[in-house]
Amino acid sequence: MARDLNVLCAGAVKGLVLALQGAFERSGGIRVQASFGAVGALRESLRAGAPCDVFIATDAMVESLQSSGELDAAPRRAIGSVQTAIAVPSNAPAPPIGDAAALKSTLLAATALYFPDATLSTAGAHVAAMLAQLGLRDAMASRLRMFANGATAMRELVAAADDGAVGCTQASEIVATPGLKVVGALPAPFALATVYSAALGKQARDADAARRFIDALAGDSSAALRAAGGFDAPAGTMDTRPGA
């Protein structure tokens, strides 16, 4: 009988986890039980006692949870960095976003802006701050479409069938959504590259299987999948020793 490997995973890494899940399960008699969501929601699930063998979130959050003793202290593995980007429906023309002025014009012209939760997700908080800095929060209030996480926001953008609408979330979530295309990363000064990492759960029931799954996510064998899925930086091991 297959053993369960419980994974709490940020939505930005969902596509990679799903791409690797089948082969991993076939290779080791393991059944991957993955829950996906905004990083803030994952942290609350962990603290509420959700089973967790592998935790995947922003590197900053993983580091914080290791420091607090809520995740295993073994060195975390960087999966890669993901740009926060603009999305449009696949058949829509790509609007200009090359600088802050062009981005502002594009957002003002959009019929709607789809993005993830501004309190629980990295990209959502960034979008909210960007709108405030651009002075667009009030002007766009009636056209803002916020959802629990980036994957849901992007699916809703596709379902709206509105070529005038745009989305903003992590590039990996856009790439993983059929019917959308990445226009490009946000321009300076709003560019944001977020590193995602994986670590062992504090009470991992099968630490060996958990480590093998993390290796599959962050190792050389999945480098092409990561690149195709919107990850920019090479994977590696984060040194979490004091003073490192």
C-alpha positions as CSV (number, residue, x, y, z in Angstrom):
1,M,0.0,0.0,0.0
2,A,1.3,3.4,-1.0
3,R,2.4,5.7,1.8
4,D,1.3,9.3,1.8
5,L,3.7,12.2,1.5
6,N,1.9,15.4,2.7
7,V,3.1,18.5,0.9
8,L,2.0,22.1,1.7
9,C,2.9,24.1,-1.4
10,A,2.7,27.7,-2.6
11,G,0.6,28.2,-5.7
12,A,3.6,29.5,-7.6
13,V,5.2,26.0,-7.4
14,K,2.0,24.0,-8.1
15,G,2.8,23.4,-11.8
16,L,6.2,21.9,-10.9
17,V,4.8,19.7,-8.2
18,L,2.1,18.3,-10.5
19,A,4.6,17.8,-13.3
20,L,6.9,15.7,-11.1
21,Q,4.2,13.9,-9.0
22,G,3.4,11.0,-11.3
23,A,7.0,9.9,-11.9
24,F,7.9,10.3,-8.2
25,E,4.9,8.2,-7.1
26,R,5.7,5.4,-9.5
27,S,9.3,5.3,-8.5
28,G,8.9,4.8,-4.7
29,G,5.5,3.6,-3.7
30,I,4.6,7.0,-2.4
31,R,1.4,8.9,-2.9
32,V,1.8,12.7,-2.9
33,Q,-1.0,14.5,-1.1
34,A,-0.4,18.1,-2.0
35,S,-2.3,21.2,-0.8
36,F,-1.8,24.4,-2.7
37,G,-2.5,28.0,-1.7
38,A,-1.2,31.5,-0.9
39,V,1.8,31.4,1.4
40,G,0.0,33.0,4.3
41,A,-2.7,30.4,4.2
42,L,-0.1,27.6,4.1
43,R,1.6,29.0,7.2
44,E,-1.8,29.1,9.0
45,S,-2.5,25.5,7.9
46,L,0.9,24.4,9.3
47,R,0.2,26.2,12.6
48,A,-3.2,24.6,12.8
49,G,-1.6,21.2,12.7
50,A,-2.1,20.1,9.1
51,P,0.1,17.1,8.3
52,C,3.3,18.3,6.6
53,D,6.3,16.3,5.3
54,V,7.4,18.9,2.9
55,F,6.8,22.7,3.1
56,I,7.2,24.8,0.0
57,A,6.9,28.6,0.1
58,T,8.9,31.8,-0.2
59,D,12.4,31.5,1.0
60,A,11.8,34.2,3.6
61,M,8.8,32.4,5.0
62,V,10.6,29.0,5.1
63,E,13.6,30.6,6.9
64,S,11.3,32.3,9.4
65,L,9.4,29.0,10.2
66,Q,12.7,27.2,10.6
67,S,14.0,29.9,13.0
68,S,10.8,29.6,15.0
69,G,11.2,25.8,15.2
70,E,8.0,25.2,13.2
71,L,9.9,23.5,10.4
72,D,12.8,21.1,10.5
73,A,16.2,22.9,10.8
74,A,17.9,20.9,8.0
75,P,19.1,23.1,5.2
76,R,16.3,24.2,3.0
77,R,16.6,23.9,-0.8
78,A,16.0,26.8,-3.2
79,I,13.8,25.8,-6.1
80,G,14.3,29.0,-8.0
81,S,13.1,32.6,-8.3
82,V,9.9,33.7,-10.0
83,Q,9.1,37.1,-11.4
84,T,5.8,38.8,-10.7
85,A,4.3,39.4,-14.1
86,I,1.5,40.6,-16.2
87,A,-0.9,38.2,-18.0
88,V,-3.5,38.6,-20.7
89,P,-5.7,36.1,-22.6
90,S,-3.7,34.1,-25.2
91,N,-5.5,35.7,-28.1
92,A,-5.3,39.3,-26.8
93,P,-2.6,41.7,-27.9
94,A,0.3,42.2,-25.5
95,P,-0.1,45.7,-23.9
96,P,3.0,47.9,-23.3
97,I,4.5,47.5,-19.8
98,G,8.1,48.4,-20.5
99,D,8.3,51.1,-17.9
100,A,6.2,52.5,-15.1
101,A,4.4,55.0,-17.3
102,A,3.4,52.3,-19.8
103,L,2.3,50.0,-17.0
104,K,0.1,52.7,-15.5
105,S,-1.5,53.4,-18.9
106,T,-2.1,49.7,-19.5
107,L,-3.7,49.2,-16.0
108,L,-5.9,52.3,-16.5
109,A,-7.1,50.9,-19.8
110,A,-7.8,47.5,-18.5
111,T,-11.5,46.4,-18.1
112,A,-10.4,44.4,-15.0
113,L,-7.3,43.4,-13.0
114,Y,-7.2,39.9,-11.7
115,F,-4.8,39.2,-8.8
116,P,-4.3,37.1,-5.7
117,D,-5.2,37.9,-2.1
118,A,-3.4,41.0,-0.9
119,T,-3.1,39.9,2.7
120,L,-2.0,36.3,2.3
121,S,0.0,36.1,-1.0
122,T,3.3,37.6,-1.9
123,A,2.2,38.7,-5.4
124,G,-1.1,40.0,-4.1
125,A,0.5,42.2,-1.5
126,H,2.9,43.5,-4.1
127,V,0.1,44.3,-6.5
128,A,-1.8,46.3,-3.8
129,A,1.4,48.3,-3.0
130,M,2.0,48.9,-6.7
131,L,-1.5,50.3,-7.3
132,A,-1.1,52.6,-4.3
133,Q,2.3,53.9,-5.6
134,L,0.9,54.4,-9.0
135,G,-2.1,56.3,-7.6
136,L,-4.5,53.9,-9.1
137,R,-6.2,52.3,-6.1
138,D,-9.3,54.4,-6.2
139,A,-9.5,54.8,-10.0
140,M,-9.5,51.0,-10.4
141,A,-11.4,50.0,-7.3
142,S,-14.5,48.9,-9.3
143,R,-12.3,46.8,-11.7
144,L,-10.2,44.9,-9.2
145,R,-10.9,41.2,-9.0
146,M,-9.1,39.6,-6.1
147,F,-9.1,35.8,-5.4
148,A,-7.7,33.5,-2.7
149,N,-4.6,32.7,-4.7
150,G,-2.9,33.4,-8.0
151,A,-3.9,30.1,-9.6
152,T,-7.6,30.9,-8.9
153,A,-7.2,34.5,-10.1
154,M,-5.7,33.3,-13.4
155,R,-8.4,30.7,-14.0
156,E,-11.1,33.4,-13.4
157,L,-9.3,35.7,-15.9
158,V,-9.6,32.9,-18.5
159,A,-13.2,32.2,-17.6
160,A,-14.1,35.9,-17.9
161,A,-13.4,35.7,-21.7
162,D,-12.5,39.4,-21.6
163,D,-9.6,40.4,-23.9
164,G,-9.5,43.8,-22.2
165,A,-8.7,42.3,-18.8
166,V,-5.2,41.7,-17.4
167,G,-3.8,39.6,-14.6
168,C,-0.9,40.1,-12.3
169,T,0.7,37.3,-10.3
170,Q,3.7,35.0,-10.2
171,A,4.9,34.1,-13.8
172,S,4.8,30.4,-12.9
173,E,1.1,30.6,-12.2
174,I,0.5,32.3,-15.5
175,V,2.5,29.7,-17.4
176,A,0.6,26.9,-15.7
177,T,-2.8,28.4,-16.8
178,P,-4.1,27.3,-20.2
179,G,-5.6,30.2,-22.1
180,L,-3.1,32.9,-20.8
181,K,0.2,34.3,-21.9
182,V,2.9,36.1,-20.0
183,V,3.3,39.7,-21.3
184,G,6.4,40.2,-19.2
185,A,7.8,40.8,-15.8
186,L,6.8,44.0,-14.0
187,P,9.2,46.9,-14.9
188,A,11.3,48.8,-12.4
189,P,10.7,50.1,-9.8
190,F,8.0,47.4,-9.4
191,A,9.9,44.4,-10.5
192,L,9.8,41.6,-7.9
193,A,11.7,38.2,-8.1
194,T,10.6,35.9,-5.3
195,V,12.8,32.9,-4.3
196,Y,10.8,29.7,-3.4
197,S,12.3,27.0,-1.2
198,A,11.4,23.6,0.2
199,A,12.1,22.3,3.7
200,L,11.2,19.2,5.8
201,G,8.2,19.3,8.0
202,K,9.0,19.3,11.7
203,Q,7.2,16.0,12.2
204,A,7.9,14.4,8.8
205,R,6.8,10.8,9.0
206,D,9.1,9.7,6.2
207,A,12.1,12.0,6.1
208,D,13.9,10.0,3.4
209,A,10.9,10.2,1.0
210,A,10.6,13.9,1.8
211,R,14.2,14.5,1.0
212,R,13.9,12.6,-2.3
213,F,10.9,14.7,-3.2
214,I,12.7,17.9,-2.4
215,D,15.7,16.6,-4.5
216,A,13.3,16.0,-7.4
217,L,12.0,19.6,-7.1
218,A,15.3,21.4,-6.8
219,G,17.9,19.0,-8.4
220,D,19.5,19.0,-11.8
221,S,17.0,16.5,-13.2
222,S,14.1,19.0,-13.1
223,A,16.1,22.1,-14.3
224,A,14.4,22.1,-17.7
225,L,10.9,21.8,-16.1
226,R,11.7,24.7,-13.8
227,A,12.8,26.8,-16.7
228,A,9.8,26.0,-18.8
229,G,7.5,26.6,-15.8
230,G,8.7,30.2,-15.2
231,F,11.5,29.8,-12.7
232,D,14.5,32.0,-13.4
233,A,17.3,31.1,-11.0
234,P,19.2,27.8,-10.5
235,A,18.3,25.7,-7.5
236,G,20.7,25.2,-4.6
237,T,21.0,24.6,-0.9
238,M,20.5,27.5,1.4
239,D,23.0,27.7,4.3
240,T,21.0,28.3,7.4
241,R,23.8,28.1,9.9
242,P,23.9,31.0,12.4
243,G,25.9,33.9,10.9
244,A,25.9,32.4,7.4
